[in-house]
């Protein structure tokens, strides 16, 4: 599925321990949040119709292209939700209507001296990865289809499969459902250009107020291999969402399971 007219946004710090393990906690030391478990902010990874480096469509399906320069790249295993954006007459976001979700690799380079999160998020085509199918969201609140889903991830290297992120329930996100949606709307309207964060309202305006947003809602904590190993050419990445009532977190396909499989170039 091509999403070239959809703004791409990500949530920073929505799973316990991820920023600390990624070595990025220091970047947010001056960012004040409403409470200790709140995410740190949102960032753009794709801006449709932009002349900046974020205007190049970065989302692939079966391959992940590392930067041509030396870079420490890590999988960021996430759930991505496609939202319809509802604006008022003043072009403020007043609602986000969740349509469907899939797996996502918000692959990130650990770049010293980067002033903005977005500088670590996109370097060309196939810098990101998206799952092989979508699951329709019946309602974005407890009691809905997402309640029973887990997210896990692996990297296969030299024929050996290693857990990369911990197996985590989607209900383990710090902010989820209505709490996340209200927070996203606030940040899309009010987040300032400060520290590693950017003014998202200005980006929405520059992108001519896109009708939809693909929002990656946060990366899980890393397993031991994921924390200590950057990606290499020849690796294979798997990010899997599965319904714990029906499936296991493995590579076997099923109707309810979403598998992202990328070969690293």
Secondary structure, DSSP 8 states (H G I E B T S, - for coil): ---TTSEEEEEES-STTHHHHTT-GGGGTT---SSTTS--EEEEEE-TT-SSGGGS--EESSEE---SS---EE--EEEEEEEEEEE-TTS-EEEEEEEEEEEEE--EE--TT-SSGGGGT-SSTTSEEE-SS-EE-S-SSTTSGGGGEEEEEEEEETTEEEEEEEEEEGGGSSS-HHHHHHHHHHHHHH--S-TT---HHHHHHHTT--SEEEEEEEE--B-HHHHH----TT-EEEEEEEETTT--SSS---TT-EEEEEEE-
